[in-house]
Amino acid sequence: MKSFFITFRSITHAQRCERVFTAEGIKCHMRRSPRWMEERGCGYGVEAKMAELNQGLEILRKEEIPFRKSYLFYPDGEVEEIQYGLS
């Protein structure tokens, strides 16, 4: 199953994202970012199914929750950065 992962500058933003996504019906979970993703972030992100990506990004924009980077995780283990950050 493809999923997306969004990283945040602070754990507070990641927690807020998880709460808002859940309230909007997006099943997600907050977790630690892989070490290689922690370039300038806090080391936490939110993961959800790929089918929810567009809705999730729209919610983040509407709620003005800033995020660092977003990634796609493929079933074969490949990871691709996608250009939707709001630094």
Contacts in CASP RR format, 6 or more apart in sequence:
PFRMAT RR
TARGET T0000
AUTHOR 0000-0000-0000
METHOD contacts of the structure
MODEL  1
MKSFFITFRSITHAQRCERVFTAEGIKCHMRRSPRWMEERGCGYGVEAKM
AELNQGLEILRKEEIPFRKSYLFYPDGEVEEIQYGLS
1 49 0 8 1.000
1 50 0 8 1.000
1 75 0 8 1.000
2 49 0 8 1.000
2 50 0 8 1.000
2 72 0 8 1.000
2 73 0 8 1.000
2 74 0 8 1.000
2 75 0 8 1.000
3 47 0 8 1.000
3 48 0 8 1.000
3 49 0 8 1.000
3 50 0 8 1.000
3 72 0 8 1.000
3 73 0 8 1.000
4 47 0 8 1.000
4 48 0 8 1.000
4 49 0 8 1.000
4 50 0 8 1.000
4 52 0 8 1.000
4 53 0 8 1.000
4 70 0 8 1.000
4 71 0 8 1.000
4 72 0 8 1.000
4 73 0 8 1.000
4 82 0 8 1.000
5 33 0 8 1.000
5 37 0 8 1.000
5 45 0 8 1.000
5 46 0 8 1.000
5 47 0 8 1.000
5 70 0 8 1.000
5 71 0 8 1.000
5 73 0 8 1.000
6 17 0 8 1.000
6 45 0 8 1.000
6 46 0 8 1.000
6 47 0 8 1.000
6 60 0 8 1.000
6 67 0 8 1.000
6 68 0 8 1.000
6 69 0 8 1.000
6 70 0 8 1.000
6 71 0 8 1.000
7 33 0 8 1.000
7 37 0 8 1.000
7 41 0 8 1.000
7 43 0 8 1.000
7 44 0 8 1.000
7 45 0 8 1.000
7 67 0 8 1.000
7 68 0 8 1.000
7 69 0 8 1.000
7 70 0 8 1.000
7 71 0 8 1.000
8 14 0 8 1.000
8 17 0 8 1.000
8 41 0 8 1.000
8 42 0 8 1.000
8 43 0 8 1.000
8 44 0 8 1.000
8 45 0 8 1.000
8 46 0 8 1.000
8 65 0 8 1.000
8 66 0 8 1.000
8 67 0 8 1.000
8 68 0 8 1.000
9 40 0 8 1.000
9 41 0 8 1.000
9 42 0 8 1.000
9 66 0 8 1.000
9 67 0 8 1.000
9 68 0 8 1.000
10 41 0 8 1.000
10 42 0 8 1.000
11 42 0 8 1.000
11 43 0 8 1.000
11 44 0 8 1.000
13 65 0 8 1.000
13 66 0 8 1.000
13 67 0 8 1.000
14 30 0 8 1.000
14 42 0 8 1.000
14 44 0 8 1.000
14 45 0 8 1.000
14 46 0 8 1.000
15 30 0 8 1.000
16 63 0 8 1.000
16 65 0 8 1.000
17 28 0 8 1.000
17 30 0 8 1.000
17 45 0 8 1.000
17 46 0 8 1.000
17 60 0 8 1.000
17 65 0 8 1.000
17 67 0 8 1.000
18 28 0 8 1.000
18 29 0 8 1.000
18 30 0 8 1.000
18 46 0 8 1.000
20 59 0 8 1.000
20 60 0 8 1.000
20 63 0 8 1.000
20 65 0 8 1.000
21 28 0 8 1.000
21 46 0 8 1.000
21 48 0 8 1.000
21 52 0 8 1.000
21 56 0 8 1.000
21 59 0 8 1.000
22 28 0 8 1.000
24 55 0 8 1.000
24 56 0 8 1.000
24 59 0 8 1.000
26 48 0 8 1.000
26 52 0 8 1.000
26 55 0 8 1.000
26 56 0 8 1.000
26 59 0 8 1.000
27 48 0 8 1.000
27 49 0 8 1.000
27 52 0 8 1.000
28 46 0 8 1.000
28 47 0 8 1.000
28 48 0 8 1.000
28 52 0 8 1.000
29 46 0 8 1.000
29 47 0 8 1.000
29 48 0 8 1.000
30 44 0 8 1.000
30 45 0 8 1.000
30 46 0 8 1.000
31 44 0 8 1.000
31 45 0 8 1.000
31 46 0 8 1.000
31 47 0 8 1.000
32 43 0 8 1.000
32 44 0 8 1.000
32 45 0 8 1.000
33 41 0 8 1.000
33 43 0 8 1.000
33 44 0 8 1.000
33 45 0 8 1.000
37 43 0 8 1.000
37 69 0 8 1.000
37 71 0 8 1.000
40 68 0 8 1.000
41 68 0 8 1.000
47 73 0 8 1.000
48 56 0 8 1.000
50 72 0 8 1.000
53 70 0 8 1.000
57 70 0 8 1.000
57 84 0 8 1.000
59 65 0 8 1.000
60 67 0 8 1.000
60 86 0 8 1.000
61 86 0 8 1.000
66 86 0 8 1.000
66 87 0 8 1.000
67 85 0 8 1.000
67 86 0 8 1.000
68 85 0 8 1.000
68 87 0 8 1.000
69 81 0 8 1.000
69 85 0 8 1.000
70 81 0 8 1.000
70 82 0 8 1.000
70 84 0 8 1.000
70 85 0 8 1.000
71 79 0 8 1.000
71 80 0 8 1.000
71 81 0 8 1.000
71 82 0 8 1.000
72 79 0 8 1.000
72 80 0 8 1.000
72 82 0 8 1.000
73 79 0 8 1.000
74 80 0 8 1.000
END
